[in-house]
C-alpha cells in the first residue's frame, strides 16, 4: 500500500485557507500535507460506507484513522460510532504497517455536540472541530517553507 512518505511531502503552501469554500477533497489534501510535514506517512483511503476513512497516518508505532466531515451543523455521537468502527476495520492494515498504538480522529468544519465529545473522550477519539482545524492550519502555514499549491499531496 503506497503512502506519501514524510520525506516526499512538499513544503506548506503560502496562501490563506478558507474552509467555507473548500471541498472535502481539498481539506483531505491539505491534511495530507499537514500530517506529512509533521513526520507522518499518509495513505489516502477510498470511502467504504460505514467504515469510511479519509486518511490512515502512521509515525513510528502510532497509527491513526482520520475521518473528515465537512458539515455545518454540530456533529453527534453517530460520528464517533463511525470512527470507532473505522478504527476496528483499518487496525489490521495499520498493524501491518508497523503501528501498534492505533486510534481514531475526526476532523470537522463544524463543531461536536456534548454527547459526541463525551463519547469521543470515553473512546479515546481525538476531535478537531472548526476552530481547532483552523488553528492547526494556521500553525502549519506559519512554518517556514515553499509555496506548493497542491497542499502537500504527492
PLY file of the C-alpha trace (Angstrom):
ply
format ascii 1.0
element vertex 154
property float x
property float y
property float z
element edge 153
property int vertex1
property int vertex2
end_header
0.00 0.00 0.00
1.96 3.04 -1.18
1.85 6.01 1.15
3.12 9.53 0.98
6.43 9.27 2.87
7.22 12.22 5.10
10.37 13.00 3.11
8.35 13.36 -0.13
5.78 15.84 1.18
6.18 19.23 -0.49
6.53 22.41 1.56
3.47 24.11 3.02
1.52 26.36 0.65
1.90 30.05 1.49
-1.72 31.07 1.00
-4.76 31.61 3.16
-7.18 28.74 3.61
-10.95 29.28 3.51
-12.72 26.22 4.94
-16.11 27.58 3.89
-15.38 27.14 0.19
-13.04 24.14 0.35
-14.38 20.77 -0.77
-13.91 17.63 1.32
-11.18 16.51 -1.12
-9.34 19.84 -0.75
-9.45 19.54 3.04
-8.12 15.96 2.80
-5.27 17.13 0.53
-4.42 19.89 2.96
-4.42 17.43 5.87
-2.21 15.05 3.87
0.37 17.81 3.63
-0.08 18.94 7.23
0.41 15.45 8.67
3.22 14.68 6.22
5.11 17.78 7.29
4.69 16.61 10.90
6.51 13.38 10.12
3.61 11.04 9.44
3.39 8.76 6.44
-0.06 9.31 4.96
-2.28 6.93 3.00
-5.46 8.31 1.41
-8.24 5.71 1.75
-11.21 5.27 -0.60
-14.58 5.63 1.08
-16.25 2.36 2.18
-19.66 3.17 3.71
-19.90 2.69 7.47
-16.14 2.22 7.91
-15.12 5.18 5.77
-11.84 6.86 6.50
-10.18 9.68 4.62
-6.61 9.03 5.71
-4.50 6.48 7.53
-1.49 8.13 9.13
1.46 6.47 10.80
4.56 7.73 12.61
6.67 5.23 14.50
4.29 2.94 16.37
1.45 5.48 16.33
-1.27 4.92 13.72
-4.43 6.99 13.34
-7.55 6.54 11.23
-8.74 10.02 10.21
-12.23 10.90 9.06
-13.03 14.31 7.57
-16.53 15.74 7.96
-17.35 18.88 6.00
-20.58 19.80 7.76
-22.26 22.96 9.02
-24.34 21.54 11.89
-22.92 20.18 15.13
-21.91 16.52 14.85
-23.37 13.95 17.21
-22.45 10.55 18.63
-23.12 8.73 15.34
-19.87 10.21 14.03
-17.96 8.77 16.98
-19.54 5.34 16.47
-18.49 5.53 12.81
-14.84 6.36 13.58
-14.67 3.59 16.19
-15.92 1.15 13.53
-13.41 2.54 11.03
-10.55 2.09 13.53
-11.54 -1.54 14.05
-11.77 -2.07 10.29
-8.39 -0.47 9.50
-6.47 -1.75 12.57
-5.08 -4.74 10.67
-3.75 -2.54 7.88
-2.10 -0.14 10.31
-0.69 -3.12 12.24
0.90 -4.47 9.05
2.43 -1.02 8.53
4.14 -1.28 11.93
1.69 0.69 14.05
0.90 -0.92 17.39
-0.80 2.10 19.01
-3.90 2.75 16.91
-6.50 5.44 17.41
-9.14 7.47 15.65
-9.61 11.11 14.81
-12.46 13.15 13.38
-11.66 16.44 11.67
-14.66 18.67 11.02
-15.56 22.06 9.62
-18.36 22.12 12.22
-18.46 21.57 15.97
-19.31 18.50 18.05
-22.22 18.33 20.47
-21.68 17.44 24.13
-22.74 13.81 23.67
-20.23 13.36 20.84
-17.45 14.95 22.92
-18.22 12.69 25.89
-18.31 9.58 23.71
-15.05 10.60 22.00
-13.33 11.12 25.34
-14.51 7.71 26.56
-13.40 6.06 23.30
-10.04 7.80 23.02
-11.05 9.55 19.78
-9.33 12.85 19.03
-11.61 15.63 17.75
-10.63 18.66 15.69
-13.62 20.96 15.31
-13.55 24.01 13.05
-11.66 26.28 15.49
-9.04 23.56 16.14
-8.73 22.77 12.43
-8.26 26.46 11.64
-5.63 26.76 14.41
-3.75 23.69 13.12
-3.82 25.01 9.54
-2.63 28.44 10.66
0.23 26.83 12.61
1.11 24.84 9.50
1.01 27.98 7.30
3.32 29.75 9.76
6.03 27.11 9.27
8.95 28.03 7.03
8.51 26.55 3.58
7.66 26.97 -0.03
4.53 27.66 -1.99
3.28 24.37 -3.38
-0.34 24.99 -4.45
-1.25 21.29 -4.16
-1.38 21.50 -0.37
1.24 18.81 0.16
-0.19 15.87 -1.75
2.30 13.94 -3.80
0 1
1 2
2 3
3 4
4 5
5 6
6 7
7 8
8 9
9 10
10 11
11 12
12 13
13 14
14 15
15 16
16 17
17 18
18 19
19 20
20 21
21 22
22 23
23 24
24 25
25 26
26 27
27 28
28 29
29 30
30 31
31 32
32 33
33 34
34 35
35 36
36 37
37 38
38 39
39 40
40 41
41 42
42 43
43 44
44 45
45 46
46 47
47 48
48 49
49 50
50 51
51 52
52 53
53 54
54 55
55 56
56 57
57 58
58 59
59 60
60 61
61 62
62 63
63 64
64 65
65 66
66 67
67 68
68 69
69 70
70 71
71 72
72 73
73 74
74 75
75 76
76 77
77 78
78 79
79 80
80 81
81 82
82 83
83 84
84 85
85 86
86 87
87 88
88 89
89 90
90 91
91 92
92 93
93 94
94 95
95 96
96 97
97 98
98 99
99 100
100 101
101 102
102 103
103 104
104 105
105 106
106 107
107 108
108 109
109 110
110 111
111 112
112 113
113 114
114 115
115 116
116 117
117 118
118 119
119 120
120 121
121 122
122 123
123 124
124 125
125 126
126 127
127 128
128 129
129 130
130 131
131 132
132 133
133 134
134 135
135 136
136 137
137 138
138 139
139 140
140 141
141 142
142 143
143 144
144 145
145 146
146 147
147 148
148 149
149 150
150 151
151 152
152 153
